[in-house]
Amino acid sequence: MELMQLQMLVAAAEEKSLQKAADRVCRTPQAVSMAIGKLEQEIGVHLLDRSSSRGFRLTPEGEVLVGYARRSLSLLSEALAEIERISSAQRGRLRIGANQSIGEYLLPRLAQIFHANNSGIKLKILIGFSEAILSALRQGDVDVALVADKPRDRDLEVHFLMTDHLVAIMSPRHALAGQPSIGLKALESESLILLTEPSELRERVVETFHRFGINLNLHVETGTLDSVKRMAAQNVGIGIVPSLCVTGDEQATLSIRAIDEFPEDRSLWIVHRPAPSQACRSFISLVQSELTTAKAGPHPT
């Protein structure tokens, strides 16, 4: 019994015409008749009653076999669709946007895990400030965004990812490195190193200093978190950064201290447009699995 025989039998039963059945399966009427006849020989019963001059009808045995054949063909169609779904998730391109702290310090590991399971997907990664990444998502330039700003767009889907917190970093030689924590008042006279505008991190720091009535002595503005860390390590000033961007092996060159007025966690979000691709859904699932319960970087000591 062959698959094509079942397809021809079902076509003949539904079309009630060998010619129409033949057209449906792209064969000749003679080929359809011969295939059904061969199937009848194989199972030892008549499937079509050909006694009427007006054509044929299914025998009781034929009715039973057609019923099961329909179900088998339907299951096969579902299986092929599922295979195509899996296959399509393993090909193509996925464009990921991320803010600096996630993009530079978490995304490399996530990309490695994703690539190991989806080697056919080409990744394009855009790293920048949160607002720029969200703008790229709105414009269709990225498929998924990992950011610190929670958008209010009703046409975007937003999921909580994890929390982080802001810390002060400085050279171990700095006078404040011996303090268990630091207040904003102590930072008023210190040279601060911050990201340039319009970063979400910069805005958060400026707003907090303003809220507590503390002058912000901005000494250096720079475009990357890495440069903030390098200058802090060289004792140029004190940097304020997300804790997740300070890796464990950097604690020898940087002292990490909590800031008393920054007790609240900083929420990070994963954002995408409705109806994401299968590759995008796979990446979102991976990120949520890896990071939802993850802790941020080294805690201040």
N, C-alpha and C positions, 0 to 999 in steps of 0.2 A: 504494500500500500504506500503510495507516494503522496506527497503534499499536493502536487499539481492535480492529481486525481480527485482529491477532496475539494479543491478549489473549483474544478470543473463541475463536480456533482452539485455543489451548493449553487453555483451560477445557473446551472440548468434548472434546478428546483425553483429558484427565485425569478428567473426570467421566463420560465415555462416555454422556452424556445431554444433549440440547439443553435440556431443562427445568432440569436441575441447573446446566448451564453458564450459562443465562440468569439463574438466581438468583444465581450467583456474580458475574457482571458487572453485575447490576442492569439487565437488559434482558429483553425478551420472547423466547421461543423463536423466533418468526418473525424478529425482528431479528437474532438470532445466525445463523440459517440464511441470511438474505439477505446478511449481511456476509461469511460464508465463501464463499457463491456468487459474490459480487462479487470476492473475492480470487482465486478460481479463474479467473474470466474475465480478470483482470488478468495473471496469470502463465501462463495457457494450459494448465493441467493440472488434473486432479481431485485434490483433497486428501482427500476423504472418499469411501469406497465405500459407496453407499447401496442396493446391490442386495439386501442381506439384509432380510428382513421383521422381523428382531429389532432393527433399528437401523442403525448405521453402524460402520465401522472406518476407520482411516487407510490411505490408499494408500501405497506406498513413497515417493512424492514428498511426501505429507503427513507421513510420519515424519521425513523430512529437514528439512522446513521447521519442524516443531514443535520439533525438537532445537535448531535455530538460534534459533528464536523464544524458547525458554526462556532460552538464554544471553543474548540481547539484552535481555530483560525483567529478568533478574537484574543485568546491568550497569547498566541504567537505574536499578534500585532502589538499587544501591550509589552511583551518582552523586547521586541525590536525597538519600540519607542523608548523604553527605559535604557536600553543599550545606547541608543543615540543620545539620550540626555546625558548619560555618564560620559560618553565619548566627546560630546560637545563641550563639556566642562573641562576637558583635558586638552583643548585646542583654543587658539585665539589669543586675545590680549586683555589684560586687566590693568586699568590706570588707577593708581592709588595716590591720594594726596594726604599729607600729614604735616602737622605743625613740627617745629624743630625738635622739641623734647621727645616726641614719639618717633618722628622720622629718623632722627640720628641715633637714638639710643634703644628703641624697642623694635622698630620696623626691620632692621637687618636680620634679627633672629626670626621674626614672623615670616619674612620673605624666604628664609632658608627652609623653614618647615613647610611652607606652602609649595615651594618649588619641588621639594622631595616627593610630594604627593600629586603634583600637577605639573610635571616637567614640560608638557606641551604648551603651557600658558606663558606668554611673554609678558613681563611686568614692565610698566612704565611708572616711575615714581617721581612725584613732585613734592618738594619740601619747602615750606615757607611759613609765614605767619598765618594764624588761624583764619583771619578774615579773608586773606587772599586765597586760601585753600577752599573755603566755602564759596567764594565767588567763582572759582574754577569749577566747582561741582554744579553750581546753578547754571553755568554756561555750557555744561556738558563736556568739559575738558578733562574731568576725572570721573571715575565710576563710584568711588567711595572715599570718604574723608574721615581722618582721625584728628580731632581738634579739641581745643580747650573751650572755645566759644560754643554755647548751645544755641543753635539757630531757632528762630521762631517761625520760619517758613512753614506754612501748612502743607505745602507740596513736597516736603522732604520728610523722610522717616529718620527718627533720632533714637538712639539706644544708649543708655548709660554704659560706660566702659569700665572705668576704674577711677580711683582718687589718687591724687598726688598732693604734695604740700611744698610751699616755698621755704627756702632756707638761705641763710647767709653763708657765703664761702670766703675764705681768706687764707693767707699763708699761715702756717703754724708759727711763724715768727711774729705775727701781728699781736699787738697788745691785748686785743679782745679775744684772742684764740683760747685764752685760759678761762674764759667765762662759760658757765654751763648753758646759758642762753643770753640773748641780746635783746634789749628794748629799742624801740625806734628813737628814743631820746639819746641813747648812746651812739646811734648812727648819724645823728644830726650833724656832728662835727667831722664825720668820716667821709673820705672820698669814695663815692659809690660808682660801680660799674654796672650798667644796665643795657638791655637790648634797645635798639633804636625804635622809634615809632614806626608803624602803628601796631606793635605787638600787643597781644592780650596780656602778657606778663607785665610789660612796661606800664600799661594802663592800670593794672591791678595794684602795682606797687605805688604809683603816683597817687591813686585814689586813696589808698590806706594812709599814706603820709599826710595827705590833705585832711582826711577825716579826723586824725588825731592832732592836727595843728602842728605838725613837725616839719621843719624845713628840710627839703631834699637836696643834698649837696651832690649833684650829678657831676662826676669828674670825667667819666669816659662813657661814650655811647658806641656800641658796636653791633654788627649785624648777625653775629652767631653766638650761640651758647658756648661753643668751644673756645672762642676768643675771650669770653668773659672769664672762663675758668683759667685759662693760661695767664691772663693778666693778674687775676687774684692770686694765683700761685707765685707770681713774681713780686707780690706785695705792692702792686700798683694801687690797689684799693680793695674794697669789699664788694663782692658780687652778690646779687640776689637772683637765684635760679630755682627751677623745679628740682626736687631732690632726686627724681629718677634719672637726671642727666649726670649725676655724680656717681661713677662706678666705684666698686669696692677697692680696686687697686690704686685709685687716685687719692685715697685717704692719707697716704704718706706725704703727699704734696699739698693737700688742702685740708683745712679744718672746717667742719660743717657744724653750724650752730642754728638752733631754732630761734625764730624771731617771735617775741612774746605777743606782738599784735597780729600775728598771722597764725592763729590756732586752727582756723577752719581748713578743711581739706579743699583742694582744687579739683573740680570734677572734669573728667575727660570723656569725650563722646565719640561715637561712631555714627556717621551720617551717610545716607544714600538716597537716591531718587526711588520712587515706587517701581515695582516690577524689575528688580535687578537681574542681571544675567546669572546663569548657573555658576560661572566662575566667581562672580562677585558674591553670591550667596555662600559659596564654599569658603571664600576668604573671610567673610563676616563671621561665619560659624567658627572658623579657626581662631580669629582674634578674640571672640567672646570666650571661647574655651580656655585660651592661654592667659588672658589678662583680667577677666572679670574678678577672679579671686586673687590676682597677683598683688603683691605689695609694691609700693613705690621704692625708689632707690634707697641708699643708705640713710638711716635716720640720724639726725644730729646727735652728737655725743657731748 
